[in-house]
């Protein structure tokens, strides 16, 4: 990664996992089951874990956010085509990094915040893949 330290990436991943665990504890059935579930979710206050994750994402510098988005997409497996070799992971990270490099801080953090249900997995998989690639 170019600007986001691996330590900070792992901290962001841990916050995302805590946010997800808290949500799963509150909603053991998973997502939205009935239309009343959606209404409850819309009017439910933000959890402390979700607020902490959001704060961490927003506090990233623009350059760190570019790295975090690239990390997320590597974790999702984009551009890897099943090849998780160190070279393929580095190449995928660089491609994502280049494709998001011109976006604003707001655009980048919006991308990260839009993946709320799966961001914890994407960041964890991305961190694991990058750890072995760099």
C-alpha positions in Angstrom: 0.0 0.0 0.0 1.2 3.5 -0.7 -0.3 5.7 2.1 -2.4 3.5 4.4 -0.2 1.7 6.9 -0.9 -2.0 7.2 -1.5 -1.4 11.0 -4.2 1.2 10.2 -5.7 -1.1 7.6 -6.0 -3.8 10.2 -7.5 -1.4 12.7 -10.1 -0.4 10.1 -10.8 -4.0 9.4 -11.3 -4.7 13.2 -13.7 -1.9 13.5 -15.7 -3.2 10.5 -15.8 -6.6 12.1 -17.0 -5.2 15.4 -19.7 -3.2 13.6 -20.9 -6.4 11.8 -20.8 -8.5 15.0 -22.9 -6.0 16.8 -25.4 -5.9 13.9 -25.6 -9.7 13.8 -26.2 -9.8 17.6 -29.0 -7.3 17.3 -30.4 -9.0 14.2 -29.6 -12.7 14.5 -31.8 -13.6 11.5 -29.5 -11.5 9.3 -31.0 -8.8 7.0 -34.4 -7.6 6.2 -37.1 -10.3 6.6 -40.3 -8.2 6.4 -41.2 -4.7 5.4 -41.4 -3.8 9.1 -37.7 -4.7 9.5 -36.8 -2.1 7.0 -38.8 0.6 8.9 -37.1 -0.4 12.2 -33.7 -0.2 10.6 -34.3 3.2 9.1 -35.4 4.7 12.5 -33.0 2.7 14.6 -30.1 4.8 16.1 -26.7 4.2 14.8 -24.8 1.8 17.0 -21.6 2.8 18.8 -19.7 0.3 16.6 -21.1 1.7 13.4 -20.4 5.3 14.5 -16.8 4.3 15.4 -16.2 2.7 12.0 -17.7 5.7 10.2 -15.5 8.1 12.1 -12.4 6.0 11.2 -13.3 6.0 7.5 -14.0 9.7 7.4 -10.7 10.4 9.3 -8.7 8.7 6.5 -6.7 11.1 4.4 -7.7 11.1 0.7 -4.6 9.1 -0.1 -5.3 6.6 2.7 -8.8 6.3 1.4 -7.6 5.4 -2.1 -5.5 2.6 -0.6 -8.5 1.5 1.5 -10.8 1.3 -1.5 -8.1 -0.6 -3.5 -7.7 -3.0 -0.5 -11.4 -3.5 -0.3 -11.7 -4.5 -4.0 -8.7 -6.8 -3.8 -10.5 -8.4 -0.9 -13.6 -8.8 -3.0 -11.5 -10.5 -5.6 -11.9 -8.0 -8.4 -9.2 -8.3 -11.1 -7.8 -11.5 -9.5 -9.7 -14.0 -11.7 -9.0 -16.7 -9.1 -5.3 -16.0 -9.1 -4.2 -15.1 -5.6 -0.5 -15.2 -6.2 1.5 -12.3 -4.8 2.1 -10.9 -8.3 -1.6 -11.0 -9.2 -2.6 -9.3 -5.9 0.0 -6.5 -6.4 -1.3 -6.0 -9.9 -4.9 -5.9 -8.9 -4.1 -3.5 -6.0 -2.3 -1.2 -8.4 -5.1 -1.3 -11.0 -7.7 -0.4 -8.3 -5.4 2.2 -6.9 -5.0 3.9 -10.3 -8.7 3.7 -11.1 -9.7 5.5 -7.9 -6.7 7.9 -7.6 -8.6 10.9 -9.0 -11.7 10.6 -6.8 -12.4 13.0 -4.0 -12.2 12.1 -0.3 -16.0 12.2 -0.2 -16.4 9.8 -3.2 -13.8 7.4 -1.7 -15.4 7.3 1.8 -18.8 6.9 0.2 -17.5 3.8 -1.6 -16.3 2.3 1.6 -19.5 3.2 3.5 -21.7 1.8 0.8 -20.5 -1.8 1.4 -21.8 -2.0 5.0 -23.0 -5.6 4.9 -19.7 -7.0 3.5 -17.0 -4.4 4.2 -15.6 -6.5 7.1 -15.1 -9.5 4.8 -13.6 -7.5 1.9 -11.2 -5.7 4.2 -10.1 -8.9 6.0 -9.6 -10.8 2.7 -7.8 -7.8 1.2 -5.5 -7.5 4.2 -4.7 -11.2 4.2 -3.9 -11.1 0.4 -1.8 -8.0 0.6 0.1 -9.2 3.7 1.4 -12.0 1.5 1.9 -9.9 -1.6 4.0 -7.0 -0.2 
